Amino acid sequence: MKPAATLTNRRQQELTAAVSAARAAGAAIRADFGQRHVTSRKGRYDIQLRADLVAQRTIIRLLSHHFPNYSVVSEEGIQDTWDRSRMTWVVDPLDGTNNFGYGIAHCAVAITLFDDEAPVLSVIFDPIVDREFTALASSSEKKVNRIPTAVGHATVALVTDYSEEGRLTGRLLEDTLSQSCKRVTTMWAPALDLALVSAGALDAMVSRNAALLDVCAGILLVQSTGGCVLDASGQPLRLEKSLYRNGISFVAAGTEELARELLDLAFSVPGG
């Protein structure tokens, strides 16, 4: 077993590398903001932009240079390395690709590191607004002080998968939540949505069948700042690497009370 001081130093090195990689990726793609350089269509509702690939190459090059023995899973085609090694970088090179292409400033670069099953750090960097969010699972940082928000005053982000069934569920969910909440947003950038929940800038997020890669960085941020993340059964979500095998349904909020109110609303709607 590594001494605690050695492990702490290692984690700081990993976090520093992840922040540097995320910022370098942001710098590499910033000039493409508002440009739809489409390299692939990933279905009826999703695309891949040149910026996705540029950001991915930048991140992998830098992380692999510093940590050559770690494996990397990334959204743009590197999906078969989840179980290759104990240490696994999980990368969403451009969260909110459609927003980025249309010039909507709600997008981010997201990086998470897993040590075996457990997430140990995450970084979410907004390259347009220049916002940075970081989390260390072992850190005892001061929790964010949040003003309790009743569901009727809450602004809630909603994310579902891109399937036809997922979109139908999303429309039903949006209608249900809109009847009880102040506002429901559907910006399709779950990492940044969760980062804003972690900072207290957004009240909550409801997710149905999200991919682990899209939400793991943000979930760790919410949990590390004292927020509440509940799975579909109402239990605190245990964030583990093996969740990549299935979609994840959950509610994340600044307080447990709000999370449970939203859970009752969100999972009364069939479809996930």
C-alpha positions as CSV (number, residue, x, y, z in Angstrom):
1,M,0.0,0.0,0.0
2,K,1.3,3.5,-0.9
3,P,1.9,5.9,2.0
4,A,-0.9,8.5,2.3
5,A,1.5,11.4,1.5
6,T,2.7,9.6,-1.7
7,L,-0.8,8.9,-2.8
8,T,-1.9,12.5,-2.2
9,N,1.0,13.8,-4.2
10,R,0.1,11.4,-7.0
11,R,-3.5,12.6,-7.0
12,Q,-2.4,16.2,-7.2
13,Q,-0.1,15.4,-10.2
14,E,-3.0,13.6,-11.9
15,L,-5.4,16.5,-11.3
16,T,-2.8,19.0,-12.5
17,A,-2.4,17.0,-15.7
18,A,-6.1,16.7,-16.2
19,V,-6.7,20.4,-15.8
20,S,-3.8,21.2,-18.2
21,A,-5.2,18.8,-20.8
22,A,-8.7,20.2,-20.5
23,R,-7.5,23.7,-20.9
24,A,-5.2,22.8,-23.8
25,A,-8.2,21.1,-25.5
26,G,-10.3,24.2,-24.9
27,A,-7.7,26.4,-26.4
28,A,-7.3,24.1,-29.4
29,I,-11.0,24.3,-30.3
30,R,-12.0,27.7,-29.3
31,A,-11.7,29.2,-32.7
32,D,-14.1,26.7,-34.1
33,F,-16.9,27.9,-31.8
34,G,-20.0,28.6,-33.9
35,Q,-18.6,26.6,-36.8
36,R,-20.3,23.4,-37.9
37,H,-17.4,21.4,-39.3
38,V,-19.3,18.1,-39.3
39,T,-17.0,15.0,-39.6
40,S,-19.7,12.4,-38.8
41,R,-23.4,12.0,-38.1
42,K,-23.9,9.7,-35.1
43,G,-27.6,9.3,-35.6
44,R,-30.6,11.4,-36.4
45,Y,-30.0,13.8,-33.6
46,D,-26.3,13.8,-32.8
47,I,-23.2,14.8,-34.8
48,Q,-19.4,14.7,-34.5
49,L,-17.6,17.9,-35.2
50,R,-13.9,18.5,-36.1
51,A,-13.6,20.1,-32.6
52,D,-14.6,16.8,-31.0
53,L,-11.6,15.1,-32.6
54,V,-9.2,17.9,-32.1
55,A,-10.0,18.1,-28.4
56,Q,-9.8,14.3,-28.0
57,R,-6.4,14.1,-29.7
58,T,-5.1,16.9,-27.5
59,I,-6.3,15.4,-24.3
60,I,-5.1,11.9,-25.0
61,R,-1.7,13.1,-26.2
62,L,-1.1,15.0,-23.0
63,L,-2.5,12.5,-20.5
64,S,-0.7,9.6,-22.2
65,H,2.6,11.6,-22.1
66,H,2.3,12.0,-18.3
67,F,0.7,8.6,-17.5
68,P,1.6,6.2,-20.3
69,N,0.3,3.1,-18.3
70,Y,-3.2,4.5,-17.8
71,S,-5.9,3.5,-20.3
72,V,-8.2,6.1,-21.9
73,V,-11.9,5.8,-22.7
74,S,-13.2,8.6,-24.9
75,E,-16.5,9.4,-26.5
76,E,-15.3,9.6,-30.1
77,G,-14.5,6.0,-30.8
78,I,-12.3,4.8,-28.0
79,Q,-14.9,2.7,-26.1
80,D,-13.2,-0.7,-25.7
81,T,-10.7,0.1,-22.9
82,W,-12.9,0.4,-19.9
83,D,-11.4,-2.7,-18.3
84,R,-7.9,-2.7,-19.8
85,S,-6.1,-1.4,-16.7
86,R,-6.7,-0.3,-13.1
87,M,-6.2,3.4,-13.8
88,T,-8.7,4.7,-16.5
89,W,-9.1,8.2,-17.8
90,V,-12.7,8.8,-19.0
91,V,-12.9,11.7,-21.5
92,D,-15.8,13.6,-23.0
93,P,-13.7,15.9,-25.3
94,L,-16.7,18.2,-26.1
95,D,-19.8,18.0,-24.0
96,G,-22.6,19.8,-25.8
97,T,-21.3,19.4,-29.3
98,N,-24.4,20.7,-31.0
99,N,-24.4,23.8,-28.8
100,F,-20.8,24.4,-29.7
101,G,-21.4,24.1,-33.4
102,Y,-24.4,26.5,-33.3
103,G,-22.5,29.1,-31.2
104,I,-24.4,28.5,-28.0
105,A,-22.1,29.0,-25.0
106,H,-23.1,25.9,-23.0
107,C,-20.4,23.3,-23.6
108,A,-17.4,21.8,-21.8
109,V,-14.5,19.4,-21.8
110,A,-14.9,16.7,-19.1
111,I,-12.2,14.3,-17.7
112,T,-12.6,11.8,-14.9
113,L,-10.0,9.4,-13.5
114,F,-11.1,6.0,-12.1
115,D,-8.8,3.9,-9.8
116,D,-10.3,0.5,-10.4
117,E,-14.0,1.0,-9.8
118,A,-13.8,4.2,-7.9
119,P,-13.6,7.8,-9.3
120,V,-10.8,9.7,-7.8
121,L,-10.9,13.1,-9.6
122,S,-12.8,15.0,-12.2
123,V,-12.3,18.2,-14.2
124,I,-14.9,20.1,-16.2
125,F,-13.7,23.1,-18.2
126,D,-15.9,25.5,-20.1
127,P,-13.7,26.8,-23.0
128,I,-16.0,29.6,-24.0
129,V,-16.8,31.2,-20.6
130,D,-13.5,30.1,-19.1
131,R,-15.1,28.3,-16.1
132,E,-13.3,25.5,-14.4
133,F,-14.6,22.9,-11.9
134,T,-12.5,20.3,-10.2
135,A,-13.1,17.5,-7.7
136,L,-10.8,15.2,-5.7
137,A,-12.7,12.3,-4.1
138,S,-10.3,12.2,-1.2
139,S,-10.4,15.9,-0.6
140,S,-12.0,17.5,2.5
141,E,-12.7,20.8,0.7
142,K,-15.4,23.0,2.2
143,K,-18.8,22.1,0.9
144,V,-20.8,24.6,-1.0
145,N,-23.4,26.5,1.1
146,R,-26.7,26.3,-0.7
147,I,-29.9,28.0,0.0
148,P,-32.7,25.4,0.2
149,T,-34.9,25.6,-2.9
150,A,-38.5,24.4,-3.0
151,V,-39.4,22.4,-6.1
152,G,-41.7,25.2,-7.2
153,H,-38.8,27.7,-7.4
154,A,-36.3,25.3,-8.9
155,T,-34.6,25.5,-12.3
156,V,-33.9,21.9,-13.4
157,A,-31.8,20.5,-16.2
158,L,-33.2,17.5,-18.0
159,V,-31.2,14.9,-20.0
160,T,-32.4,11.7,-21.7
161,D,-30.7,9.5,-24.3
162,Y,-30.9,10.2,-28.0
163,S,-33.1,7.2,-28.9
164,E,-36.7,7.8,-30.2
165,E,-38.0,6.3,-26.9
166,G,-35.7,8.5,-24.9
167,R,-36.9,11.6,-26.7
168,L,-40.5,10.6,-26.1
169,T,-39.7,10.1,-22.4
170,G,-38.0,13.4,-22.4
171,R,-41.0,15.3,-23.7
172,L,-43.2,13.6,-21.1
173,L,-40.7,14.4,-18.4
174,E,-40.4,18.0,-19.4
175,D,-44.1,18.4,-19.4
176,T,-44.4,16.8,-15.9
177,L,-41.5,18.8,-14.4
178,S,-42.7,22.1,-15.9
179,Q,-46.0,21.8,-14.1
180,S,-44.1,21.8,-10.7
181,C,-40.8,23.6,-11.3
182,K,-40.0,27.2,-12.1
183,R,-38.1,26.2,-15.3
184,V,-36.8,23.1,-17.1
185,T,-33.8,23.4,-19.4
186,T,-32.8,20.9,-22.1
187,M,-29.4,22.0,-23.2
188,W,-27.9,18.5,-23.8
189,A,-24.6,19.2,-22.0
190,P,-25.0,17.0,-18.9
191,A,-21.4,17.5,-17.6
192,L,-21.7,21.2,-17.6
193,D,-25.2,21.0,-16.2
194,L,-24.0,18.9,-13.3
195,A,-21.0,21.3,-12.7
196,L,-23.5,24.1,-12.3
197,V,-25.5,22.1,-9.9
198,S,-22.3,21.4,-7.9
199,A,-21.6,25.2,-7.7
200,G,-25.1,26.1,-6.7
201,A,-25.8,28.0,-10.0
202,L,-28.4,25.4,-11.1
203,D,-30.8,23.8,-8.7
204,A,-30.9,20.2,-10.0
205,M,-30.7,17.8,-12.9
206,V,-32.9,14.9,-13.8
207,S,-31.3,12.2,-16.0
208,R,-32.9,9.2,-17.7
209,N,-30.6,6.5,-19.2
210,A,-27.5,8.7,-19.5
211,A,-24.1,7.2,-20.5
212,L,-21.6,7.0,-17.7
213,L,-19.0,8.8,-19.9
214,D,-21.3,11.8,-20.2
215,V,-22.1,12.2,-16.5
216,C,-19.4,10.7,-14.3
217,A,-17.3,13.9,-14.0
218,G,-20.3,16.0,-13.0
219,I,-21.7,13.4,-10.6
220,L,-18.4,13.4,-8.7
221,L,-18.4,17.2,-8.6
222,V,-21.9,17.2,-7.1
223,Q,-21.1,14.6,-4.5
224,S,-17.8,16.2,-3.5
225,T,-19.4,19.5,-2.8
226,G,-22.1,18.1,-0.6
227,G,-24.9,17.8,-3.1
228,C,-27.3,14.8,-3.3
229,V,-27.4,12.3,-6.1
230,L,-30.1,9.6,-5.9
231,D,-30.5,6.6,-8.2
232,A,-33.9,5.6,-9.6
233,S,-34.7,3.6,-6.5
234,G,-34.1,6.6,-4.2
235,Q,-30.7,5.4,-2.8
236,P,-27.6,7.5,-2.9
237,L,-25.9,6.8,-6.2
238,R,-22.7,4.8,-5.9
239,L,-20.5,6.0,-8.8
240,E,-18.6,3.1,-10.1
241,K,-16.8,2.4,-13.4
242,S,-18.9,-0.7,-14.1
243,L,-21.9,1.5,-14.6
244,Y,-20.7,2.1,-18.1
245,R,-22.5,-1.1,-19.2
246,N,-26.0,0.4,-18.7
247,G,-27.6,3.8,-18.9
248,I,-27.8,5.7,-15.6
249,S,-31.0,7.2,-14.3
250,F,-30.7,9.6,-11.4
251,V,-31.6,13.0,-9.8
252,A,-28.8,15.4,-8.7
253,A,-29.7,18.4,-6.5
254,G,-28.1,20.7,-4.1
255,T,-30.2,19.3,-1.2
256,E,-31.6,15.9,-0.5
257,E,-35.1,17.3,0.1
258,L,-35.2,18.8,-3.5
259,A,-33.7,15.6,-4.9
260,R,-36.4,13.4,-3.4
261,E,-39.2,15.8,-4.5
262,L,-37.9,15.6,-8.1
263,L,-37.4,11.9,-7.9
264,D,-41.1,11.4,-7.1
265,L,-42.0,13.5,-10.1
266,A,-39.4,12.2,-12.6
267,F,-39.9,8.5,-12.0
268,S,-43.7,8.7,-12.0
269,V,-43.2,9.1,-15.8
270,P,-42.8,5.7,-17.6
271,G,-40.0,5.0,-20.1
272,G,-36.7,4.5,-18.2
